[in-house]
Amino acid sequence: MAGIFSCSKGPALHDRDEMLEFSVDTLVFDTVFTTVGSVTRHFKVFNRHPNDMVIRSIRLAGGPESPFRINVDGIAGPEIRDYTLRANDSMFVFVEVTIDPLEEDNPLVVPDSIVFITENARQDVNLLAWGQDVHLLDSVTITTRTWTSGKPYLIYNSLLVDTGQVLTIEEGVQIYLHRFSTIYVAGTLLVKGTVENPVVFQGDRLETMYRDIPGQWNGLYFLNGSGEHELENMVVRNASSGIHMGNLFTGDPAPRISLRNVIIEHMTYSGLSSIGGTVRAENLLITDCGRYSILLTLGGDYHFLHCTVANYWAYTARSTPAVLIADHYRVSDDQVLTADLVAAEFGNCIIDGRKETELGLSRWNEEGLFGYRFSSCYLKAPPDLFANDPEHFENIFTDTDPGFVSLYDPPDFTLLPEAFARDKGDWEIAQQVPFDLAGNSRLVDGAPDLGAYETIPEK
C-alpha cells in the first residue's frame, strides 16, 4: 500500500495561468472501518481563467488497485480523460474509500492521490484515510463470551445476547453501531470498564461533526426475563434511547440493572427508560436528551445516589420534564396498565435543565404503592412541588443554578469552585458512594458535593 503515495508533483509549470485551483490540497477521511466503506467526501476544482481548459487525465495514482474511488460530475474513475472545464467555472470531485482488512489492532494510514494532467502541467490532490480493523457483527445472536480491547466491535442491524448467555465486556472496548442498529439483551450483560479506560457505545460516524449528534443508532434494550446486569465505567452516546429496560405483555420479570460510573449523552428520546424495572445507579450522568433523561413507568424499584441529570437539549422545544416517575403505562387511549412503584429514591442528586420544572410525578392508581423520596437534592422545580412534604422531600435546594463549569461548547458538568451545589451533600449518603465519577474521593474534605462529581479542594 505504501507505494500508492509515491507519485510526485511533476514538472513545474511554464505559466501559472495554466494551473487549476483546488478547494483542498489534502482530502482527509477520519477513521474508516475495514470492508465497510466510508462516507462520500468531495472537493472542488476551479478554472479561474478566461479560456476553457482541457484536463487530459484525472486519475488515481494508485490505479485500479487503489482503495479509493472517484467520480467527476457523474463520471466514475479510476481515470477520466479529456474533461473540459469551462472558463471561470468549477467542478466537483467525489471520493470514497474501502479498505481491506489490515490484521492490525491500531489504525493505519492509507494514502493515495488524484492526479490532474493538463496540456502543460501536472498537479495532484492528496488523499489520506485512517483504516481500522473491526470485529463486524451483522444481525447476530451470540452465546457466552468476553470482548476484550484491541479491535473495535462494529454492529450492523442488531445483536442479541441470547437467553441464559452472558456477554462480558472488558475495559477499554469500543463498540460502534451503524444507523438504526440495536443491542438486545435477553441474557446478561456485564460491562467492566475502568475510570481510565471506560467501555464506549456510540454511532459509527466518526467525523468530528458527528461527535454530539443524537439518534445515530437505537440503543441498548434489556428484555424481561434477562439476568442481573452490571454496567460499570461506561459511556453511551448518540442513540435514540440510551438504556431501555423492559417490555409489555410478558409474564417474565422486569430487568434488574446496576449502573456505576455511567455517562449517557446525546439521545433523541431518553437517556434511561424503564418499564417496571429495578435500578441502582451511582455516579450516573445523563445529559442532552430530546424528551426524558430518566423515564420510569409502570412502577418499579429505583435508587439513584450522587447522580447528575442536566438536560440542556437545544435542537427542539422540549415539552417533557427531565425526570418523569409514573406508576402506569398508557398503551392506548383505552388501555392503561398500572403497577406498584415500590421505591424511587434519589439521594445527593442534581436534576437540572432548561425548563422551569424538570421533575414530573404521575400517579394513576390511588390504591397502589407510590413510594418516591428525594433527600439532599438540587431540583429544578417550583417550591410548591415539595414544600411541606417531609415524607417525600428532605433538604431540597432549588433557589439558584447548581454551578456547572459549562453547559455548551463543550459541556462540562463538574462544579465550579464557587458552585452552589458544593458541600451540600448528606454525609451518610456520600459514604455509600465514597468516590465520584472521575475516581475522586468525596470524603476527603468532610463535605460532599451534590451530583456525580466532587470538586477537588485546592492543595
Long-range contacts (C-beta under 8 A, 24 or more apart in sequence): 1-67, 1-110, 1-111, 2-111, 4-61, 4-62, 4-65, 4-66, 4-111, 4-112, 5-61, 5-111, 5-112, 5-113, 5-126, 6-61, 7-61, 7-113, 7-115, 7-124, 9-122, 9-123, 9-124, 10-115, 10-117, 10-121, 10-122, 10-123, 10-124, 11-122, 13-120, 13-121, 14-120, 15-120, 17-49, 18-49, 18-53, 18-118, 18-119, 18-120, 18-121, 19-121, 19-123, 20-45, 20-46, 20-47, 20-53, 20-55, 20-85, 20-116, 20-118, 20-121, 20-123, 21-45, 21-46, 21-47, 21-48, 22-46, 22-123, 22-125, 24-125, 25-125, 25-126, 26-125, 26-126, 26-127, 26-128, 27-95, 27-125, 27-126, 27-127, 27-128, 28-128, 28-129, 29-97, 29-127, 29-128, 29-129, 29-130, 30-130, 30-206, 30-207, 30-208, 31-107, 31-130, 31-131, 31-132, 31-206, 32-97, 32-98, 32-99, 32-110, 32-129, 32-130, 32-131, 32-132, 33-99, 33-132, 33-133, 33-134, 33-136, 33-152, 33-154, 33-176, 33-204, 34-99, 34-100, 34-101, 34-102, 34-131, 34-132, 34-133, 34-134, 35-98, 35-99, 35-100, 35-101, 35-136, 36-98, 36-134, 36-136, 36-154, 36-204, 37-96, 37-97, 37-98, 38-96, 38-97, 38-98, 38-129, 39-96, 39-205, 39-207, 40-94, 40-95, 40-96, 41-94, 41-95, 41-96, 42-92, 42-93, 42-94, 42-95, 43-92, 43-93, 43-95, 43-125, 44-90, 44-91, 44-92, 44-93, 45-85, 45-90, 45-91, 45-92, 45-93, 45-116, 46-89, 46-90, 47-85, 47-86, 47-87, 47-88, 47-89, 47-90, 48-88, 49-87, 49-88, 50-87, 50-88, 51-87, 52-84, 52-85, 52-86, 52-87, 53-84, 53-85, 53-87, 53-118, 54-82, 54-83, 54-84, 54-85, 54-118, 54-119, 55-80, 55-82, 55-83, 55-84, 55-85, 55-116, 55-117, 55-118, 56-81, 56-82, 56-117, 56-118, 56-119, 57-81, 57-115, 57-116, 57-117, 58-83, 58-93, 58-114, 58-115, 58-116, 58-117, 59-114, 59-115, 60-112, 60-113, 60-114, 60-115, 61-112, 61-113, 61-114, 61-115, 61-124, 62-112, 66-112, 67-97, 67-98, 67-99, 67-100, 67-110, 67-112, 67-129, 68-95, 68-96, 68-97, 68-112, 68-127, 68-129, 69-95, 69-96, 69-97, 69-98, 70-94, 70-95, 70-114, 71-95, 93-125, 95-127, 97-127, 97-129, 99-129, 99-131, 101-133, 102-131, 102-132, 102-133, 103-133, 104-133, 105-133, 105-150, 105-151, 107-131, 107-132, 108-132, 134-176, 142-167, 144-187, 146-170, 147-173, 147-175, 148-173, 149-173, 149-174, 149-197, 152-176, 154-178, 154-204, 155-181, 155-183, 156-181, 157-181, 157-182, 158-182, 158-183, 158-184, 159-183, 159-184, 160-184, 160-185, 160-186, 161-185, 161-186, 161-187, 161-188, 161-189, 161-226, 162-186, 162-187, 163-187, 163-225, 163-226, 166-190, 166-227, 168-192, 169-193, 169-199, 170-199, 171-196, 171-197, 171-198, 171-199, 171-233, 172-197, 172-198, 172-199, 173-199, 173-200, 174-199, 174-200, 174-202, 175-199, 175-200, 175-201, 175-202, 176-202, 176-203, 176-204, 176-206, 177-201, 177-202, 177-203, 177-204, 177-216, 177-217, 177-218, 177-239, 178-203, 178-204, 178-217, 179-203, 179-204, 179-216, 179-217, 180-217, 180-218, 181-217, 181-218, 182-217, 182-218, 182-219, 182-221, 183-219, 183-220, 183-221, 184-221, 184-223, 185-220, 185-221, 185-222, 185-223, 185-226, 185-229, 185-255, 186-223, 186-225, 186-226, 187-226, 187-227, 188-226, 188-227, 188-228, 188-229, 189-220, 189-222, 189-227, 189-229, 189-231, 190-229, 190-230, 190-231, 191-230, 191-231, 191-232, 191-233, 191-234, 192-232, 192-233, 193-232, 193-233, 193-234, 193-261, 194-233, 195-233, 195-261, 195-438, 195-439, 197-233, 198-233, 198-234, 198-235, 198-261, 198-263, 199-233, 199-234, 199-235, 200-234, 200-235, 200-237, 201-234, 201-235, 201-236, 201-237, 201-239, 202-235, 202-236, 202-237, 202-238, 203-237, 203-238, 203-239, 210-238, 212-237, 212-238, 212-265, 212-266, 212-288, 213-238, 213-266, 214-238, 214-239, 214-240, 214-266, 214-267, 214-268, 214-288, 214-290, 214-315, 215-239, 215-240, 215-267, 215-268, 219-243, 219-244, 219-267, 220-244, 222-246, 222-255, 222-257, 222-277, 223-247, 223-252, 223-255, 224-250, 224-252, 224-253, 224-254, 224-255, 225-250, 225-252, 225-253, 226-255, 228-256, 228-258, 229-255, 229-256, 229-257, 229-258, 230-257, 230-258, 230-260, 231-257, 231-258, 231-259, 231-260, 231-262, 232-258, 232-259, 232-260, 232-261, 232-262, 233-260, 233-261, 233-262, 234-261, 234-262, 234-263, 235-262, 235-263, 235-264, 235-265, 236-262, 236-263, 236-264, 236-265, 237-263, 237-264, 237-265, 237-266, 238-265, 238-266, 238-267, 239-266, 239-267, 239-268, 240-267, 240-268, 240-269, 241-267, 241-269, 241-270, 241-271, 241-273, 242-267, 242-270, 242-271, 242-272, 242-286, 243-271, 243-272, 243-273, 244-270, 244-273, 244-274, 245-272, 245-273, 245-274, 245-275, 245-277, 245-279, 246-274, 246-275, 246-276, 246-277, 246-298, 247-275, 248-275, 248-329, 248-331, 248-337, 254-278, 254-300, 259-284, 261-437, 263-287, 263-437, 270-294, 270-295, 271-309, 273-297, 274-300, 274-302, 275-300, 275-329, 276-300, 276-339, 277-301, 277-302, 278-302, 279-303, 279-304, 280-305, 281-305, 281-307, 282-306, 282-307, 282-432, 282-433, 283-307, 283-433, 283-435, 283-436, 283-437, 283-452, 284-308, 284-452, 285-310, 285-413, 285-437, 285-452, 286-310, 286-311, 287-311, 287-312, 287-411, 287-413, 288-312, 288-313, 288-411, 289-313, 289-322, 290-315, 290-316, 290-318, 291-318, 291-320, 292-320, 292-321, 292-322, 292-323, 292-324, 293-322, 293-323, 293-353, 294-322, 294-323, 294-324, 295-323, 295-324, 296-323, 296-324, 296-325, 296-326, 296-341, 296-344, 297-324, 297-326, 297-328, 297-329, 298-326, 298-327, 298-328, 298-329, 298-337, 298-338, 298-339, 299-327, 299-338, 299-339, 299-340, 299-341, 299-342, 299-368, 299-369, 300-339, 300-341, 300-342, 300-344, 301-342, 301-343, 302-343, 302-344, 302-345, 303-343, 303-345, 303-347, 304-345, 304-346, 304-347, 304-349, 305-347, 305-348, 305-349, 305-429, 305-432, 305-433, 306-347, 306-348, 306-349, 306-425, 306-429, 306-430, 306-433, 306-436, 306-442, 306-448, 306-450, 306-451, 306-452, 307-346, 307-349, 307-350, 307-451, 307-452, 308-349, 308-350, 308-352, 308-413, 308-451, 308-452, 308-453, 309-349, 309-350, 309-351, 309-352, 309-353, 309-358, 310-350, 310-352, 310-353, 310-404, 310-407, 310-411, 310-413, 311-352, 311-353, 311-354, 311-355, 311-358, 312-353, 312-354, 312-407, 312-408, 312-411, 313-353, 313-354, 314-354, 314-408, 318-353, 318-354, 318-355, 320-360, 321-353, 321-355, 321-357, 321-358, 321-359, 321-360, 322-351, 322-352, 322-353, 322-355, 322-358, 322-359, 322-380, 323-351, 323-358, 323-359, 323-360, 324-360, 324-361, 324-362, 325-360, 325-361, 325-362, 325-372, 326-361, 326-362, 326-363, 326-364, 327-362, 327-363, 327-364, 327-365, 327-368, 327-369, 327-370, 328-362, 328-364, 328-365, 336-364, 338-364, 338-365, 338-368, 339-368, 340-368, 340-369, 340-370, 341-368, 341-369, 341-370, 341-371, 341-372, 342-369, 342-371, 343-371, 343-372, 343-373, 344-371, 344-372, 344-373, 345-372, 345-373, 345-374, 345-375, 346-373, 346-374, 346-375, 346-377, 347-374, 347-375, 347-376, 347-377, 347-426, 347-429, 348-375, 348-376, 348-377, 348-425, 348-426, 348-429, 348-430, 348-433, 348-448, 348-450, 348-451, 349-374, 349-377, 349-378, 349-450, 349-451, 350-377, 350-378, 350-402, 350-421, 350-450, 350-451, 350-452, 351-377, 351-378, 351-379, 351-380, 351-381, 352-378, 352-380, 352-401, 352-402, 352-404, 353-380, 355-380, 356-380, 356-382, 357-381, 357-382, 357-385, 359-385, 375-426, 375-429, 376-424, 376-425, 376-426, 376-429, 376-450, 377-450, 378-402, 378-420, 378-421, 378-424, 378-450, 378-451, 395-426, 397-421, 397-424, 397-450, 402-450, 402-451, 413-451, 413-452, 413-453, 414-438, 414-453, 414-455, 415-449, 415-451, 415-453, 415-455, 416-455, 417-455, 417-458, 419-449, 419-455, 421-449, 421-450, 421-451, 422-447, 422-449, 422-450, 422-455, 423-447, 423-448, 423-449, 424-449, 424-450, 425-449, 425-450
